[in-house]
């Protein structure tokens, strides 16, 4: 039997997947989509109802979603010399209900807005509600067995590409609306800027990711540093977590032959000194480099 401490939040291992679409639900071109994904330790159910609107108006969807997944970004346990993050006995049962609005896209810009009620309930590996992790740190902002919030989210994206390069930028802003006094009130933003350039047969890609949150914050809302899309070579959250983060990635890929290619990348990440504001902080990375040309992995980390 597998030790629960070795669990990973990996949607690539999907055991069951189901998708049901009902076009023209009420005779007016309405659409009802029902999707269900079940992994080893994850599950996700999504129900979306869409009404047709003119192309120059925002497309509207009513969405109900429930997900269950291990929370390893903050409460995970680094294993295998920090290259993986195992479960720390904290899982998030998240229910959200709300409306998505997708604005008509221009030639380079697109935007989406949503307002949703979210109910987050941490549970242990046995499915029981918890308010603290195995080390006694709180896992919710309220201190109770769940957090509730109404979140207004707005995301804008820019994309430009040609035969030799591309540029992308996205900005996401979330605002917790104080409907009730005990619900979370916060402002959170995250940006991602990336640039890719073709250099002869090679391709150079660089990106910068950052974000911050002010106001109420549950530990699971912190920015986790480490893992794919962050500091590679480390498990998710194995580098650290904080109210703020800044991650820089650079990668150079070049072909070896017609069937394979090599890559050299350099990743750096920091919590900008905000890790002490997150219960059970982990570490702060200062430098990491890894090459697929050989078993080279040079890293340096400072632990809290």
matplotlib code that plots the C-alpha trace (Angstrom):
import matplotlib.pyplot as plt

x = [0.0, 1.3, 2.2, -0.1, 3.1, 4.1, 0.9, 1.3, -1.0, -0.5, -3.4, -1.3, -2.3, -6.0, -8.0, -11.4, -12.6, -16.2, -17.6, -21.2, -22.4, -26.0, -26.4, -29.6, -30.9, -34.1, -34.4, -32.5, -28.9, -28.2, -25.4, -24.9, -21.5, -20.8, -17.2, -15.8, -12.2, -10.9, -7.3, -5.5, -5.9, -7.8, -11.3, -13.0, -16.6, -17.6, -21.1, -21.4, -24.5, -24.0, -26.5, -25.8, -25.3, -24.2, -20.5, -19.9, -21.2, -19.5, -20.2, -21.9, -21.6, -23.1, -20.6, -20.8, -17.5, -16.3, -12.7, -10.8, -7.0, -3.9, -2.6, 1.2, 2.2, 2.4, 1.7, 3.5, 6.6, 9.7, 11.1, 13.9, 16.3, 13.5, 12.8, 9.3, 6.6, 4.5, 1.2, 1.3, -2.1, -4.0, -6.5, -8.8, -12.4, -13.4, -16.9, -17.5, -20.7, -20.8, -20.8, -18.0, -17.9, -15.6, -15.2, -14.9, -11.2, -9.4, -6.5, -4.0, -5.9, -8.5, -10.1, -12.3, -14.3, -15.9, -17.7, -18.1, -18.9, -16.2, -16.4, -13.1, -12.9, -9.6, -9.8, -7.3, -6.5, -9.4, -11.9, -12.4, -12.6, -9.5, -8.5, -4.8, -2.1, 0.0, 2.4, -0.4, -0.4, -3.8, -4.9, -7.7, -7.9, -11.0, -9.5, -12.6, -12.9, -13.7, -13.3, -16.0, -15.6, -17.0, -14.3, -14.4, -11.7, -10.5, -7.9, -6.4, -4.1, -1.9, -0.3, 1.8, 3.7, 5.5, 7.8, 10.8, 9.5, 6.5, 5.5, 2.9, 1.6, -1.2, -2.5, -5.0, -6.6, -8.8, -10.8, -12.5, -15.8, -17.0, -20.5, -20.4, -18.1, -16.5, -15.8, -12.3, -11.4, -8.3, -6.7, -4.5, -2.7, -0.4, 1.3, 3.2, 5.4, 7.2, 9.3, 10.6, 13.1, 14.5, 18.3, 19.3, 18.5, 18.1, 15.2, 15.6, 12.7, 12.5, 9.7, 9.0, 6.2, 5.2, 2.4, 1.3, -1.7, -2.9, -5.6, -7.0, -5.0, -5.4, -2.2, -3.4, -3.7, 0.0, 2.3, 4.1, 7.6, 9.0, 7.7, 6.9, 6.2, 8.2, 11.6, 12.2, 14.1, 12.2, 8.8, 5.8, 6.3, 9.6, 11.5, 9.2, 5.9, 4.9, 2.5, 4.6, 6.8, 9.0, 10.2, 12.5, 12.9, 15.3, 15.7, 17.7, 16.7, 18.6, 18.4, 20.9, 19.6, 16.3, 14.8, 16.0, 16.9, 18.7, 17.8, 19.7, 17.7, 18.2, 15.4, 15.5, 12.7, 12.2, 9.3, 10.6, 10.9, 7.2, 7.6, 7.3, 3.7, 2.7, 2.2, 4.8, 7.1, 9.7, 12.6, 13.9, 15.8, 18.7, 20.0, 19.2, 20.6, 19.9, 20.9, 19.3, 22.6, 23.8, 23.0, 23.9, 21.9, 23.4, 21.3, 21.5, 18.6, 18.2, 15.8, 13.6]
y = [0.0, 3.4, 5.8, 8.9, 11.0, 10.2, 11.6, 14.2, 16.6, 15.3, 15.5, 13.7, 10.5, 10.5, 7.3, 8.4, 11.2, 12.0, 14.9, 15.4, 18.2, 19.1, 21.6, 23.5, 22.6, 24.7, 25.2, 28.5, 27.3, 27.1, 24.7, 22.5, 21.0, 18.5, 17.4, 14.9, 14.1, 11.5, 11.0, 9.0, 11.6, 14.4, 14.8, 17.7, 18.1, 21.1, 22.1, 25.0, 26.5, 28.9, 31.2, 32.5, 36.2, 38.5, 38.3, 41.9, 41.2, 39.3, 35.6, 34.6, 31.2, 30.0, 27.7, 25.2, 23.4, 21.1, 19.9, 17.8, 17.8, 17.6, 20.9, 20.5, 24.0, 25.1, 22.1, 19.5, 17.6, 17.9, 14.5, 13.1, 16.0, 18.5, 17.3, 16.2, 17.3, 14.7, 15.2, 16.7, 15.4, 18.5, 18.3, 21.0, 20.4, 23.5, 24.4, 27.5, 28.9, 31.9, 33.6, 33.9, 36.7, 36.5, 39.8, 39.8, 39.5, 42.1, 41.4, 41.1, 41.5, 39.4, 39.6, 37.6, 38.5, 36.3, 36.6, 33.5, 32.3, 30.0, 27.6, 25.9, 23.1, 21.5, 17.8, 15.1, 11.9, 10.2, 12.8, 14.5, 18.3, 19.9, 23.4, 22.7, 20.6, 17.9, 20.4, 22.4, 25.3, 26.7, 25.7, 28.3, 32.0, 32.0, 29.5, 27.3, 24.2, 26.2, 29.6, 31.3, 34.2, 36.0, 36.6, 39.1, 38.1, 39.9, 38.7, 40.4, 38.8, 40.1, 38.0, 38.9, 36.5, 36.3, 33.7, 34.5, 35.6, 35.9, 38.1, 37.3, 39.1, 38.3, 40.1, 38.6, 40.6, 39.1, 41.0, 39.4, 41.1, 41.6, 40.3, 39.0, 40.0, 36.6, 36.1, 36.8, 40.3, 40.5, 41.8, 39.5, 40.1, 38.0, 38.7, 36.6, 38.1, 36.0, 36.5, 33.9, 34.5, 32.2, 32.3, 30.4, 26.7, 27.4, 29.0, 31.3, 31.7, 33.9, 34.8, 36.7, 35.8, 37.8, 38.5, 39.7, 39.5, 42.0, 41.6, 38.3, 35.3, 31.6, 29.5, 27.8, 31.2, 31.9, 31.9, 28.6, 28.6, 25.4, 22.9, 23.0, 26.5, 27.9, 26.8, 23.5, 20.7, 21.2, 19.9, 22.2, 24.6, 22.9, 26.2, 28.3, 30.2, 33.7, 36.6, 37.8, 36.1, 36.8, 34.0, 34.4, 31.6, 31.4, 28.5, 27.8, 24.8, 23.6, 20.5, 17.6, 15.7, 15.2, 13.2, 15.0, 18.3, 19.6, 22.4, 24.5, 26.5, 28.8, 29.4, 31.9, 32.6, 34.6, 35.3, 38.9, 38.4, 37.6, 33.9, 34.6, 35.7, 32.2, 29.5, 26.7, 28.5, 26.3, 27.8, 30.6, 29.7, 31.9, 30.0, 26.9, 25.6, 22.3, 20.9, 18.0, 17.5, 15.6, 14.9, 18.4, 20.1, 23.0, 24.5, 26.7, 27.2, 29.1, 27.6, 29.4]
z = [0.0, -0.9, 1.9, 1.8, 2.3, -1.2, -2.8, -5.5, -7.1, -10.6, -13.1, -15.7, -14.0, -14.8, -14.2, -15.3, -17.5, -18.7, -20.7, -21.6, -23.9, -24.5, -27.4, -28.0, -24.5, -24.5, -28.2, -28.2, -28.8, -25.1, -24.1, -21.0, -20.4, -17.7, -17.1, -14.6, -14.0, -11.4, -10.7, -8.1, -5.4, -7.3, -8.6, -10.4, -11.4, -13.6, -14.8, -17.2, -18.7, -21.6, -23.3, -26.8, -27.2, -30.1, -30.9, -29.9, -26.3, -23.5, -23.6, -20.3, -18.5, -15.2, -13.6, -10.7, -9.8, -7.1, -6.8, -4.3, -4.4, -2.0, -0.9, -1.4, -2.3, 1.3, 3.5, 1.3, 2.5, 0.3, -0.5, -2.8, -2.1, -2.6, -6.2, -5.2, -2.8, -0.9, 0.9, 4.3, 5.2, 4.0, 1.1, -0.1, -0.9, -2.9, -4.1, -6.3, -7.9, -10.1, -13.5, -16.1, -18.7, -21.7, -23.5, -27.3, -28.2, -30.2, -32.5, -29.6, -26.3, -24.6, -21.2, -18.9, -15.7, -13.2, -9.8, -7.7, -4.3, -3.0, 0.0, 0.9, 3.4, 4.3, 5.1, 6.1, 4.2, 5.9, 4.6, 8.0, 8.3, 9.9, 11.0, 11.7, 9.9, 11.4, 12.9, 14.6, 12.1, 11.0, 7.5, 7.2, 7.6, 9.8, 12.2, 11.7, 9.5, 6.4, 4.6, 2.6, 0.2, -2.8, -5.3, -8.2, -10.7, -13.8, -16.2, -19.3, -21.8, -24.6, -27.3, -30.3, -32.6, -35.9, -37.6, -35.4, -32.0, -29.7, -26.8, -24.1, -21.1, -18.6, -15.5, -13.1, -10.3, -7.6, -5.0, -2.0, -1.5, 2.1, 1.8, 5.4, 8.2, 8.6, 4.8, 3.5, 2.3, 0.2, -3.0, -5.0, -8.3, -10.5, -13.7, -16.2, -19.0, -21.5, -24.6, -27.1, -29.9, -32.5, -32.7, -35.8, -35.1, -31.3, -29.5, -26.4, -24.0, -21.0, -18.6, -15.4, -13.0, -9.9, -7.6, -4.2, -1.8, 0.8, 3.4, 4.7, 3.4, 4.1, 3.8, 0.7, -1.0, -0.7, -3.7, -3.9, -5.4, -7.0, -9.6, -13.2, -14.4, -11.5, -10.2, -12.0, -10.4, -7.2, -6.1, -5.9, -3.0, -2.0, -2.5, -0.4, -0.2, 0.7, 0.4, -2.6, -5.1, -8.1, -10.4, -13.4, -16.0, -18.9, -21.3, -24.4, -26.6, -29.6, -31.8, -31.5, -34.5, -36.3, -33.4, -30.3, -28.8, -25.7, -23.3, -20.8, -18.3, -15.4, -12.8, -9.9, -7.4, -4.2, -1.8, -1.4, 2.4, 2.8, 3.8, 7.5, 7.0, 5.9, 8.6, 8.2, 5.6, 3.8, 2.0, -0.3, -3.4, -4.5, -7.6, -9.6, -12.9, -14.6, -18.0, -19.9, -21.6, -18.5, -14.9, -13.8, -11.1, -9.2, -6.5, -3.4, -0.9, 2.3, 4.9, 7.3]

ax = plt.figure().add_subplot(projection="3d")
ax.plot(x, y, z, "-o")
ax.set_aspect("equal")
plt.show()
